[in-house]
Amino acid sequence: MPEQGLSPFFEEIFSDRNLEYISCSNNLDFLKKVWLYAIKNKVALIHSHGFTAGSLSTIVAKILYVPHLMTAHDVFQKKQFLGVK
């Protein structure tokens, strides 16, 4: 999820396109907002970026039978594997 400071940038860039940037405070908030947006707008595709957004968006996409495209960025980071031998 992008930093909150990027919201105005994305809103300006995407203002003339049929895209929606969803900002949220935590994972449950994200899941709820994606779910409500997808139902309200009868979306044809959900596109997410990153592992967490991708995982949560997959739940919504599977339940609603909507295609989901995930673009992964830096999915595997050293800090995720601390303590693994």
C-alpha distance (Angstrom), angle and dihedral (degrees) to the residues before:
residue distance angle dihedral
M1 . . .
P2 3.81 . .
E3 3.78 121.4 .
Q4 3.79 114.7 -87.1
G5 3.81 87.9 -115.8
L6 3.81 89.8 68.6
S7 3.81 95.1 60.5
P8 3.84 95.4 92.6
F9 3.81 90.2 47.6
F10 3.81 93.3 52.4
E11 3.80 92.9 43.5
E12 3.80 89.9 54.0
I13 3.81 94.7 45.2
F14 3.81 94.9 46.3
S15 3.82 99.1 35.9
D16 3.82 94.6 104.7
R17 3.81 95.5 41.4
N18 3.77 134.1 78.3
L19 3.81 92.4 -109.7
E20 3.75 132.8 110.5
Y21 3.80 127.5 -151.0
I22 3.81 109.9 -152.9
S23 3.79 117.8 -157.5
C24 3.79 119.7 -165.9
S25 3.78 142.4 172.3
N26 3.82 100.7 -134.9
N27 3.81 143.1 -6.0
L28 3.80 95.7 -84.9
D29 3.80 90.4 49.5
F30 3.81 89.7 50.0
L31 3.82 92.8 49.7
K32 3.81 91.7 48.9
K33 3.82 93.8 47.8
V34 3.81 94.3 47.6
W35 3.81 90.6 46.8
L36 3.81 94.0 49.9
Y37 3.80 93.9 42.8
A38 3.81 93.0 49.1
I39 3.82 92.8 50.4
K40 3.80 96.0 42.6
N41 3.80 94.6 47.7
K42 3.82 99.3 34.2
V43 3.80 90.4 -131.3
A44 3.80 120.3 -152.6
L45 3.82 94.5 -155.0
I46 3.79 138.9 14.1
H47 3.82 115.0 -148.2
S48 3.78 118.1 -170.0
H49 3.79 135.2 178.3
G50 3.77 123.9 -143.8
F51 3.78 135.9 13.7
T52 3.81 100.2 -79.0
A53 3.81 95.6 44.9
G54 3.80 89.3 43.5
S55 3.79 93.8 51.3
L56 3.79 93.7 47.5
S57 3.81 93.7 43.4
T58 3.80 89.4 52.1
I59 3.80 89.6 62.6
V60 3.80 91.6 55.3
A61 3.80 93.6 41.9
K62 3.82 94.0 51.2
I63 3.80 94.3 47.9
L64 3.82 93.4 46.6
Y65 3.84 95.4 38.6
V66 3.82 91.1 -123.4
P67 3.81 120.6 146.3
H68 3.79 113.5 -109.7
L69 3.79 126.9 -155.2
M70 3.79 116.4 -167.4
T71 3.79 122.7 -166.6
A72 3.79 108.7 -161.6
H73 3.79 120.1 -148.4
D74 3.80 120.2 -174.2
V75 3.79 91.8 -21.6
F76 3.79 93.8 163.1
Q77 3.78 113.5 53.9
K78 3.81 128.0 166.1
K79 3.80 92.4 -118.7
Q80 3.81 89.8 62.3
F81 3.80 90.1 62.0
L82 3.80 101.4 43.6
G83 3.78 109.1 141.9
V84 3.83 94.0 17.2
K85 3.81 113.6 124.9
